[in-house]
Amino acid sequence: MKGRLQGKVAIVTGAGSVGPGWGNGRAIAYRFAQEGAKVFAVDLNEHAMVETVERAKEAGGQIATWKADVTSGEAVRGMVRACVEAFGTVDILVNNVGGSMKGGPVQLDEADWDRQIDYNLKSVYLGCRHVLPVMAERGRGAIVNISSTSGIRWTGSAQVGYASAKAGVIQLSRVVAIEYAARNIRCNTVIPGQMHTPMVETRLAGQRAGGDVERLLAERQARIPLPFMGDGIDTANAALFLASDEARFITGTELIVDGGMSARCG
């Protein structure tokens, strides 16, 4: 059976993971490869992509890796050039790099604010900046940007830099969608909620629960109306739909993947 992305070339940034399992980027790269895309997987940490490559190949997919700092314009330009050299074009871009730092405007110092904006928002701008000319030349393309429910709701802790940047991703996506609609380029946003990804065990538990993973998971689950927590595959399935021709008439919008959390009052 023909895959939903058969023959398409997809750049996926943040395609590694901080630990074993389904981080969002790894899951997206895997599902895209599984559905027939040629995946150009990008991460600053090459070792973090080893499992990504293994899983993609097990699924029968084609995948190449590239090391890049996506907060650097020169690095992103090189990333896009390398993808075109490897696979001929770019049909799909998934801007997935991101990460949070706790603290409101008083607690989060200016340097950390700048880092949060660069990491979570500038990286998306740069990906769009350097991929859009390639897509525009061919007269088609799909961009999927990964935001967060922190960009639309208070989700349990003050993380003003992250929340502001992720809100910016949503509006950036809308602007790109309208500006490039006439060129048959779509741009949408996936908004994951509090997913159970490797990030929970490796970073968030230490930051927010004194290293107690089970406590943090319980706190996060208590905010979710559905009786289970999603993972990276749920994020990936949403990105897959928006990148595919099934979403050909969908642009400038958001797909929330949070088990009902953001619809809940209180």
N, C-alpha and C positions, 0 to 999 in steps of 0.2 A: 504494500500500500504506500502511496506517495505521501511523504511527510508534509506537514502544514507550512514548513519553511524550505521546502526542497529547492536546492540550487541557490538560495539566498546567501549573501555574505553578511555576517553580523559581528560587529565589534561589541564586546562586553567588557566594561571596565570594572575593576574590583572583583575580578573573576576567581580570586583565591578565597581563602577563609582562614580565620585565626585559629581554627582547630578542626578536628575531624567532624564530618557531618555536613548538613545542608545550610551553609550560609547562603544569603540571597544571590550573590554573584556566581558562586559555584553552581547552584541549582539552576540559574538562568542559562549559564553556558551549557550545562548538561541537557536541559530540556530542549534548547535550541538545536544542539547537535543531534539529539534523539529524533527531532522532527525534520532533519535533513539539511540544516544550515551548515555552512562552512564558518566555524567560529574562530574569531581572532580574539583570544582571551588575554586581557591586560591586567597587570597588577604590579605594584612596586616591589613586592616580595615574590620572587620566582618560585621559591620553595612552597609557598602557599598554594600554588597552582598545580602541584604534582598530583594531588588527589582529583582535582578538577579534570585534568587530562586523562587520568586513568578511567574515571567514570564516563567521560564523554566517549572514549574509545570502546569501552565495554558496551556502550549503547550503539556502537557502529557508526559513530559520528566522526567528522573530520574537524580537527582543532589544531591551531597553532598558537603559540604564546609569545608575549612581548612584555618586556619590563619597561615601565614608564611612570613618572611622577605626573599625574594628570592635573596638578596645580601649576604646571609649567607650560606656557604656550609653545615653546620650542619642542618640548617632549611630546606634547599632543600632536603637533604638526608632524613630527617624525613617526608617531604611532599610526596616523592615518596614511601617511606615505607608505609605511611598511605593509599595512594591510592591503593597499591597492597593489603593491608589488607582489605580495604573496597570492592574493585571490582575485585580483583584477578590478575590484570595485568595493563599494560599501553600500549595501541595501538597507541595513538596519544598524542603528546605534542604540545601545543601552548604557546610559550614564548611571552607574550604580555605586560609585565610591561615596562613602560617607561614614560618619562616626560622631558620637556626642561627647561633650564635656559638661559636667554639672556646674551650676552656678547661675545666679541672676546677674543683673548689670553691675551690682556692687561687688559680688564675689568673683566674677569672671574678669580677669585682668585684660588689659587692652591687647596684649600680644596673643592671648588665647582666643579672644574675640576674632582677631584677624585670621588666626589659623582655622577657626571654625567656619568662617565665611569662605575662605579659600578652599578648604577641603570639601565642603558640602555644596557650595554654590558656584564658585569660580570654576571648579572642575567640570560642572555641567555646561556652563557658558563656553568654556574652551572646547569641549567635545563638539558642541553644536557649531561653534565658529569654524572649526576645521573640517567637519564632515559635510556641512550643508553645501559648500560649493561642489563637492563630488556628487551629491545627490541631485542638486539643481541641474548639473550638466546632463544627467541622464533623464531628468524629468520624473523622478519617483524616489520614494524612500520613506522609512518609518523610524521615528525616534521615540524611545521610551525612557523617560527620566524617573528615577526612583526617589520619592520623597519620604515622608513619615507622617503618622498621625500627630506627631509633635508640631507639625507645621499648620495644623488646623484646630488642635485642642490642647488643653493642659493634660498631660498624661502621667502625672504623678511626681515629677520633680522639676525644679527650676533648671533649665538648660537653655538659656536665652539665646546664645549664639547658634546652637543647633536648630532650635525652633524657628528662629528668624530666617536662617539659611534655607531650611526645608520649606518654609512658606514661600520664599523667593523662587525655589525650584518650580513650584506650581505655577506662579505667574509667568516665569520665564517660558515655561512650556506653552502657555496660552498665547503669548506674544509670537513665539516661533510658529505655532500652528496657524495663526491667522496670516502672518507675513508670507508664509511659504505654501499656503493652501493652493494657490493658483498654479504652483509648480508640481502639484500632486505629491507633496511631502507632508506626511502626517506627524504630529507630535502630541503625545499624551503622557500622563503621569500615573504611576502606580503609587499608592499610599499604603504601605504596610503598617500594621499596628504592632502590638507587642508580641513579636514572634519568638518562638523557641529556637534560636540559632546558636551556633558555637560561641558567639559573642557574649551570650548570657553567662556561660560558665567561666570564660576566660577573662572577661573584663568587668561586666556590669555587676556581677555578684560582689566582687571586691570593692567596687566603687560605692555601692548602695546598700549592701546587706552584710557587711563585715565578712565577706567570703562565703556566706550561707546561701548556697545555690537554691536549696529547697524553699527557703523563706522568700527569696526573691521571686521564684516561679509562682509561689502561692499568692504573693501580692499582685503579680501581673495577671494571673488567672482570675482573680477576684474582680478585675475591671472588665472582663470579657463575658458577654451574655452567653455565647456558645460554651458548652461544657468541656472544651478542649482548647489548646493553644495551637495556632498555625505554625508552620515552619517555612524554610526557604523555598520549598517546592510550591507552596501556595502563592508566594510572591512570583515565582517563575511562571506558573500557569497564567497568572494575570498578564505578565509581560509578554508571554507567548501569544496570547489572544490579541493584544494590542499591536504586536509586531506583524501579525499574520494578515492575510487578505480577508479573513473573516471580519476584521475591523476596518474594512476599506472606507466606510462612511463615518468613521469615528475619529475626530481630531479635536484638540483643544479642550480635552476633558480629563477627569480623574477617575480612577478605579480604586476604591478603598477596600483593602483586604485586612480586616481587623476583627472579624467575628462579632461585629455589631457594637464594638466598644465606643466608637465616636458618635453613634446614634443614641447612646444611652444618656440619660440625665442623672448626674450624681454618681 
